Amino acid sequence: RSPMEFLHGLRAILPIAAAAGAILIILVRVSRQGPRSYLLLGPLGLAAVYGLVGLASSSLLSPD
């Protein structure tokens, strides 16, 4: 395996890791502070959306 294959693998896994981390942090904040309507407009909400979009695109458009 080449280093480029490793880098492509990291690129594919980053949205999933970003979504998981952001969702975890969002859930911790909601449990401590209660739900707020603007929570998804912050950086963590946008990171979660980015991760979910990356997960959906990699699973729906993957040739394998």
Backbone as CSV, one residue per row, in Angstrom:
resi,resn,N_x,N_y,N_z,CA_x,CA_y,CA_z,C_x,C_y,C_z
1,ARG,0.835,-1.189,0.000,0.000,0.000,0.000,0.875,1.246,0.000
2,SER,0.419,2.214,-0.713,1.206,3.439,-0.829,0.727,4.484,0.180
3,PRO,1.567,5.476,0.457,1.148,6.556,1.357,-0.053,7.339,0.817
4,MET,-0.212,7.416,-0.482,-1.359,8.124,-1.053,-2.666,7.403,-0.727
5,GLU,-2.643,6.085,-0.715,-3.836,5.334,-0.342,-4.202,5.603,1.109
6,PHE,-3.206,5.709,1.962,-3.439,6.027,3.362,-4.062,7.409,3.502
7,LEU,-3.544,8.385,2.761,-4.092,9.741,2.826,-5.527,9.786,2.305
8,HIS,-5.822,9.036,1.274,-7.196,8.981,0.769,-8.117,8.320,1.791
9,GLY,-7.613,7.347,2.504,-8.400,6.720,3.567,-8.681,7.692,4.697
10,LEU,-7.683,8.489,5.070,-7.899,9.507,6.099,-8.928,10.532,5.646
11,ARG,-8.847,10.917,4.397,-9.795,11.897,3.863,-11.214,11.352,3.904
12,ALA,-11.361,10.065,3.690,-12.694,9.466,3.715,-13.227,9.317,5.130
13,ILE,-12.358,9.134,6.101,-12.778,8.890,7.484,-13.004,10.189,8.256
14,LEU,-12.390,11.293,7.840,-12.502,12.548,8.583,-13.939,13.043,8.753
15,PRO,-14.805,13.016,7.752,-16.183,13.460,7.993,-16.911,12.619,9.036
16,ILE,-16.642,11.328,9.053,-17.283,10.451,10.032,-16.794,10.783,11.432
17,ALA,-15.495,10.987,11.581,-14.937,11.334,12.883,-15.426,12.710,13.339
18,ALA,-15.510,13.665,12.417,-16.003,14.999,12.764,-17.454,14.941,13.210
19,ALA,-18.260,14.164,12.523,-19.675,14.049,12.891,-19.831,13.391,14.259
20,ALA,-19.087,12.326,14.495,-19.198,11.624,15.775,-18.768,12.526,16.934
21,GLY,-17.645,13.208,16.769,-17.176,14.103,17.826,-18.115,15.270,18.060
22,ALA,-18.609,15.864,16.994,-19.504,17.006,17.138,-20.829,16.595,17.765
23,ILE,-21.359,15.465,17.356,-22.621,15.002,17.937,-22.445,14.696,19.412
24,LEU,-21.336,14.111,19.788,-21.080,13.825,21.194,-21.006,15.109,22.014
25,ILE,-20.285,16.096,21.528,-20.165,17.360,22.243,-21.510,18.076,22.302
26,ILE,-22.271,18.040,21.222,-23.588,18.670,21.214,-24.501,18.001,22.235
27,LEU,-24.484,16.685,22.293,-25.328,15.982,23.260,-24.942,16.304,24.699
28,VAL,-23.649,16.431,24.968,-23.200,16.797,26.309,-23.665,18.209,26.655
29,ARG,-23.546,19.129,25.712,-23.988,20.510,25.959,-25.495,20.597,26.164
30,VAL,-26.252,19.858,25.380,-27.708,19.883,25.537,-28.108,19.302,26.891
31,SER,-27.429,18.250,27.319,-27.777,17.655,28.610,-27.421,18.579,29.770
32,ARG,-26.410,19.408,29.614,-26.022,20.339,30.678,-26.833,21.628,30.668
33,GLN,-27.081,22.181,29.493,-27.684,23.504,29.394,-29.126,23.481,28.930
34,GLY,-29.607,22.390,28.432,-30.951,22.342,27.865,-30.898,22.716,26.401
35,PRO,-31.921,22.315,25.642,-31.911,22.602,24.205,-32.075,24.089,23.913
36,ARG,-31.401,24.524,22.899,-31.516,25.899,22.413,-31.781,25.839,20.921
37,SER,-32.513,26.805,20.431,-32.895,26.761,19.021,-31.722,27.076,18.089
38,TYR,-30.726,27.809,18.546,-29.609,28.193,17.689,-28.426,27.244,17.791
39,LEU,-28.586,26.119,18.444,-27.483,25.188,18.681,-26.890,24.654,17.373
40,LEU,-27.721,24.371,16.382,-27.208,23.828,15.129,-26.551,24.875,14.245
41,LEU,-26.677,26.148,14.592,-26.054,27.187,13.786,-24.636,27.512,14.261
42,GLY,-24.213,26.934,15.354,-22.866,27.158,15.861,-21.854,26.277,15.147
43,PRO,-20.597,26.421,15.508,-19.545,25.636,14.851,-19.703,24.132,15.022
44,LEU,-20.139,23.688,16.191,-20.290,22.245,16.396,-21.445,21.686,15.593
45,GLY,-22.512,22.435,15.490,-23.637,21.988,14.678,-23.267,21.898,13.213
46,LEU,-22.522,22.883,12.750,-22.088,22.863,11.352,-21.095,21.737,11.101
47,ALA,-20.243,21.441,12.086,-19.318,20.314,11.940,-20.083,18.996,11.892
48,ALA,-21.149,18.899,12.683,-21.970,17.684,12.654,-22.654,17.534,11.306
49,VAL,-23.181,18.628,10.780,-23.821,18.579,9.466,-22.799,18.204,8.396
50,TYR,-21.598,18.771,8.482,-20.526,18.434,7.533,-20.213,16.939,7.586
51,GLY,-20.106,16.419,8.774,-19.807,15.002,8.925,-20.918,14.118,8.401
52,LEU,-22.163,14.493,8.672,-23.287,13.696,8.188,-23.399,13.735,6.670
53,VAL,-23.135,14.896,6.078,-23.141,14.994,4.617,-22.010,14.144,4.030
54,GLY,-20.841,14.194,4.646,-19.725,13.368,4.175,-20.020,11.887,4.308
55,LEU,-20.648,11.508,5.407,-21.018,10.108,5.607,-22.032,9.666,4.564
56,ALA,-23.022,10.501,4.326,-24.042,10.154,3.336,-23.440,10.069,1.935
57,SER,-22.588,11.015,1.590,-22.024,10.996,0.237,-21.055,9.833,0.045
58,SER,-20.307,9.489,1.088,-19.367,8.377,0.922,-20.084,7.035,0.896
59,SER,-21.216,6.927,1.571,-21.912,5.644,1.564,-22.862,5.510,0.371
60,LEU,-23.434,6.617,-0.065,-24.382,6.535,-1.185,-23.689,6.527,-2.542
61,LEU,-22.570,7.234,-2.660,-21.902,7.369,-3.953,-20.667,6.477,-4.094
62,SER,-20.426,5.623,-3.122,-19.248,4.762,-3.158,-19.436,3.645,-4.189
63,PRO,-18.420,3.406,-5.012,-18.552,2.335,-6.004,-18.470,0.947,-5.387
64,ASP,-17.910,0.819,-4.181,-17.783,-0.509,-3.544,-19.025,-0.871,-2.767
